[in-house]
Amino acid sequence: MSTGRLIIDLDAVVANWRSLDAMTNCKTAAVVKANGYGLGAANVAKALFKEGVRQFFVAVVEEAEVIRAELGPKPEINVFSGHMKGDTDAVRELRLTPMINSVDQLTRHLETLPDHPFGVQLDTGMNRLGMEINEWAAVAEVALAQRPKLVMSHLACADEPDHPMNPYQLAQFRKMTDGISVPRSLAATGGILLGPEYHFDLTRPGIGLYGGLPYAEAQPVVELDLPVVQIRDVAEGEVVGYGNSWQASRPSRIATVSGGYADGIIRMLSDRTRLYHGETPCPLVGRVSMDLLTIDVTDLTEEPAKLTLIGPQQSVDDLAADARTIGYEILTQLGARYQRKTFGK
């Protein structure tokens, strides 16, 4: 095997959904955008559907096709980007529920698909998607008369429980929606952890399903092993990799491993992380290149056939911290070249 082996535990995904669902007294959907956070949207959705999930969220209309093909007509598939120009046929044929983000989108939807379900997304301060308070006030009566399936907003700082933006957005959401009879949703994973006042009628966990922060108690979902292509001796003073960026301070053994930034192992990890042989950490030395990593295995007592980048010794978020990013980015960039082994549901 010359490519990495990515192991995906669907039972862990389901267990994480079950745990997050148990924290609430409302319905719990599942976010499967970005190809199920890089892990395979069709397989993830199928496992969650077997568990009883009947409402899924994707980012754009194009992502919904594989979900509908896998699960058939039963689940509701919601689209965060709403009803974009050119989406009408797909929204109708795939029976999607767009989250309307603007007056223009509302007009487009009511004119082209007047009897088709939709939801509404409100901007409560994030300034990314959704209608602001004045826009909503201007069209709320018309929109609510059509009985939307959901009115939602999104929290900007839910991964920081004490951030003042959380209660501010909660207050704004209540100001914009209190008194309506339509189901409401504000909380994704971080919002669920903030407590019941953020839960409303539906929660939409995403990253927590896949083992990432801010849900620290989540079961790990992925493991990534990379095969060793070659091991060489490097004398003290010799350099390794592009730019001569690492120089041996002692006689060293360097393993060249199959994997690189083409596989989602981002260059920011150069000289900043480690791979594991069992419990022994082996530093990544030199630059991450397109297809290869160079790993210092001097302290191992045996020559490894593979090394582990993500696993029991090092989580997705540990790796993200080394790269000065977040687990979301690490997960969603896991490349197509890996041999993927999915087990569970």
N, C-alpha and C positions, 0 to 999 in steps of 0.2 A: 504494500500500500504506500503510495507516494503523496497522498494528500491527507490533511487532518481528518480526524474522526470526531464529529459533533454528535453528542448523545443528548437527546431531548426526552425528558420524563413528563409525559402527559398526565400521569397520575398525580405528580406534584402540582401541575397547573390546576387540576380539578380540586385538589386538597386546598390550595391557596384560595380558589374561588369560594369553596365551601366555608373556609374560616372567615373570609371577609363578609360573606353573606350572613354568617351567624352574628356579626357585630351589629346588624341592623334589624329593624322591624318593617322593612319595606322590600320592594322588589330589587333584585340585583341583576344587572346586565353584564356584558363583557365587551371590552374593547379589543378588537383583533386587527386594528389598522397596521400598516407597514408590514404586511405579510405575517401577522401575528407576532409583532415585535421581532421579526427576523426568524421566527421558529417554525413557520408554516401555518398560514391562516386556516387552510382547509382542515388540517389535522387537529389544530387547537379547537376550532369551532365545533368539529364533530365530537370531540371528547366532552366539551362543555354542554353541547346539546344533549348528549346521553345523560349528563348529570341533571338536566332539567332547565338549562338556560334557554330562554326563548327570545331574547332581545340582544342584538349585537350592534356594535358601532364600528364604522370604518371612516377613514378620512375623506376619501373621494369615491365617486361612483364606480370607477374602474376596479377598485378593490372588492366591490361587492359581488362581482360575477362568480368568483371561485366559491364564495360562501353559499350563494344561492344554488350553484350547481351541486355542491356537496350535500346540502341540507334540505333542498326542495322548498316548497312554498310555506312551510309552517312558521319559521322564525321571522321576527320583525328585524329588518336591517336598516339601521339609521346612518345617515351620511352627514358628517360634521360640516363639510364644505357647502352643504345646501344644494340648491337647484341652480347650477351654473348654466350659462348659455351652451347649448349643445347636449345637455344632459337629459332632455325631456324623454326621448325614446327609451333610453336605458332605465330611467326612473319608472316609467310605465311598465316596460317589459319585465324588469327584474323585481317589480313590486317593492320599490325602495321607499323609505321615509326620509326625505331630506330635511335637515334642520335649517330653516330659513334664516338667513343672516342679515338681510337688508330689505328695504322697501322694494328695491328693484327685483330681488329674488321673489318676494311675496307676489308682486304683480305678475312676474313670469309664471309662477306656479298656478296662480288662480286663473290666468288666461289660457294656459296650455293644458293644464290637468285639473280642471275645477273640482272634480269629485275625488281626487287622489289624496291619500293621507300625507300629512306633513307635520313637522314640529317647528318650534321657534327657538332660536338661540339669542340670548340677550348679553350685551356687554355690561358687566358690573364693575369695570375698572381696569381690566387687563389690556384693553385697547388692541385686540387682535381679531376676534370674530364676534359677530352679533350686533344687534340693534342697540344703540345707546338709548338712554331714558327718554329723550325727546322724540326720537324716531318711533320708539315703541308706543309712546302716548298717542302719536298721530294715527297709528294703524291698529292699535290693540283691539278696538271694538270690531273692526272688520275681520281681523285674524281670528279672534276668539269666537266670532259668530260661525266660523267654519269648523269649530271644534278640533283644534290641533291635537295630535297624539301626546305632545309633551312640550313643556316650556323649560328651557335649561340655561345654565350659564356655567362658567369654568373658573376655578380658583387659580390665582397666579402664584400664591406662596404657601400652598397647603403643606408642602414638605418642611415648612418651618412653623411648628405649632403656635409659637408665641408671636408670630409676625402680625402687626396691626392691620395688614391688608386683609387677613381672613375675616375678622368681625366686620370690617368695612364692607367687604363684598357681600357678606351675609345680609347685612342691613340693606344694602342696595337691592339685592335680589328680593328681599321681602317687600321693600317699598314698591318694586315694579310688579310684583306678582301676588301679594296677599289679597285674598278675596276671590281669586279666579277658581274655577272648578276643574281646570285642566291639570293633569299630573305634572309635578315639578321635579327637577333634578339639578343638583349643584355639585355633588361630590363624586370625584374619581377616587383613586386609592388614598391619597393624602387626606381628602375630605372625609372619607369614612373614618379615618383614625382621629379626626378632630372631634368626633362625637355626634350624638343623635340630632342636635339642632341643625346640623349640616346635611342630614340624610334625605329629608323630604320624602317623595314617593318612589324614587328610583335612584340607585347609585350605579356608577359606571367604572368599576375597577379596570385598570390597564396594567401598569408596570408591576403591581403587586401580584398579579397572576403569574408573572414570569420570573418571580424570585428576586425582584429588585426593590431597593429603597424607594420610598420611606417605610415600606412594610418590612421591618427588620426581622420579624418572626416568620417570614415566608420560607417555605421549603425551597431549596435550590432546584432549579429546573434543567440547567445545562451543564455539560462537562465537555471540555475540548482538549483532545490529545493530538499532538503533532509528531509525525515520524522524524527520526533522525536519518539524514541522508549520508552524512559523512562525519567522522571525528578525526581531528588532526592535532599534532603537537605544535605548540607555538613557543618559541624561546622568549626569555625575558627581553623586553625591549622591542619585540616585533609588534606590528599593528594588525588590526582586524577590521574588515569592512570598508564601506565607502568613506572617503574623506579622512581615513586614518584616525577616526574619532576615538578609538580605544587602543591603548597600548598596554601590553602585558607587563605587570610589575614583578612577575615570577614566571618560571616555566609553567605553561598552562596546557590544558586539554580543552579544545574548542569543538563543540558539536554544531554542525550546520543542520538546521531544522527546516522542514518544508512548511512554509507559512509566511505571509507578509502583508503589506498594506493592501494588496489585491484581494486578500481574504478577510479584510476588516480589522487587521491588527495594526492600529494606526501608528504613524511615525513618532508621535509624541511619547510612545513607550520606549523609544531608543534609550538604552542605558538606565532605564527607570524601573524596570520590573524584573520578574524572575519567572522561571518555569520550575516545575517540580518533578523529581524522580522519587516516588513514594513521598516521604516526609522531608526530603532534603531539597532545599531551595537552590536553584542554579541560576545565577544572574544572566540576564540578557545583556550582552556586551556589544558595543558598536551600534550602528544604525539599523533600524528596521528597513529592509528593502522590499521590492515588490513581491518576491516569492520566497524569501529566505530570511531566517533569523540566525544569529550566531550566539551560542550559549556556553558559558564557562562551566564545564563539568569536571574541573580539576579535582574537586573534593569527593567525587563519587568513587566507590570501590569497585564498580562494574561499569561496563559500557552500556548505556541505555539504548533501547530500540525506539523509544518514544519518550516525550516529555509532556507534562500536563500544564496547560496555560490557565484553564478554568476548571475548578473541581473542588473537592472538599478542603483543600489547603488554601485556595484563593478564589474568592467569589467574583462575580461580575462587577460588583461595586468596589471591591479591592483593586481590581484591574483599572477600573475607571478612575479611582483616586490617584493611581500612579500616572495616568495619562492626563490628569487635571480636567476630567470631564465627568459625565454621569453615566450610570449603567444603561440608560436608554440608548445612548449612542453606541456603546459597545455591542449591545444585543442586536440592534437593527442593522449593523454593518457586518455581521457575521456572513462570510462570503458563500458564493454558490459552489465553490470547488470542493468544499468539505464533503466527505462521505457522511451522510446523515443517517443516524440510527434513532428512530423514534419508537418508544415503547410505552405501554400503558393503554388507557381506554380505547 
